[in-house]
């Protein structure tokens, strides 16, 4: 389907649905970046996140919510309600490989959540990190920028990484921003933009606002006074804090209270170092890194509080629904010290961002109605297995919005989570994962996973071993074979093959040389 026909269908649907959705709720979707499962106060952390915690205490939080393990794929899945390969974002935006599942941006054939919500009568706004346009098109719009994919207004950076003080390329709608004030800090600018969208919003229409924070993605950068506020709490070291987080998670009902906190020695090449094994300089580096990381999250939380207040001041609070999640687990990209930081952040799970083990794919997920009467299970934890592909159908259900009947690809693989939120009844799911050769599937209580295509599958019974410590593959080869066949069938029908095992730089250079056209057109 060409882009013009898609737009025509969406505009036609918009006129039909606008009147019906006059009282539809405002939806505020907040996504943070590279934050571990345990990094919020309401998920066990010592990091002070009172505003997010209030949303969790008023609404419901999920304990088994999954993402794709990496930024670009998770954003593509969130924005389209589909597995990332199907819409062209099987790897990263850094390169267009000219392979169907790996185009480096969202295929125009698939509408975004903004296009669908706008067709349903919503005003649509976005503030923050985009990262689903191929980097070869950062110099001029190629049809895939936010305001070209359904957002009425946009402020933020198209790229996935860079400075918090001078992010590039920064855009206001389709206009590049080349200069920023001396006191500029990206996290606060994202908040200020979102607040401005709320203040200028015409309340006659429902609002869909996507706030995509860059925090706490590397580089570790935060104002000195914010870091100083956090430093003291990390002097006890990661062993003490990891135990404290785990015990709090038990109290909150996020992990079974019968479980023992695992130590992931193999992630450190055989022996995970204790805090006392580090020398003084290494301990100082870890303390400073964690204090900065915590400050970045706390500044984001302050901004969320400011946004909630703006919605309240606008008189929109009781008709607004908030959703909060992270795009993947914490990263070990910061070397040895960074890995030790992420070992704390991802408590109690194994591994990190970019792998399909639990630490890479587990995220906090919170859904809260601004009207307290609508939060049926206030402050409770939901154990329903869920996935980032569920965000779009859930938002559509909240707004009473449907795919236009004549549009192709109206069969979303995700689920509307509202029924389980309302009645509390959980059910089994089958979920699929692949990123950079790391593959996995969850089928009921069983998980099949491998680190890359050149190693054997591992098998875990998540009902007894949610932390992936006891590999049962050799004990149950028939189950491995059956699950692998199901995963291969999914991969064959979702543009996943062939898998790549080139390194980051090698892969980018290879496909740029093979396909010089990098504008994603």
ABEGO torsion letter per residue (X at the ends): XBAAAAAAAAAAAAAAAAAAAAABBBBBBBBBBGBBAAABAAAGBABBBAAAAAAAAABBBBAABBBAGBAAAAAAAAAAGBBAAAAGBABBAABBAGBAABAGBBBAABBBAAAAAAAAGBBBBBBEBAGABBAAAAABBAGABAAAAGBABBBEBABABEBAABBOBBBBEABBBABBBAABBAAAAAAAAAAAAAAABBAABBBBBBBBBAOABOBBBBBAAAAAAAAAAAAAEAAAAAAAAAAAAAAAGABBAABBBBBBAAAAGGBBBBAAABBAAAAAAAAAAAAAAAAAAAAAAAAAAAAAAAAAAAGAAAABBBBBBBABBBBAAAEAAAAAAAAAAAOABBEBBGBABAAAABBBBBBBBABAAABABBGBBBABBBBAAAAAAAAAAAAGBBBBAABBGABBABBBAAAAAAAGBBBBBBBBBBBGGBBBBBBEABBBBBABAABBBBBBBAAABAAGABBAAAABAAAAAAAAAAAAAAAAAAGAOBBBABBAAAAAAAAAAABABAAGX
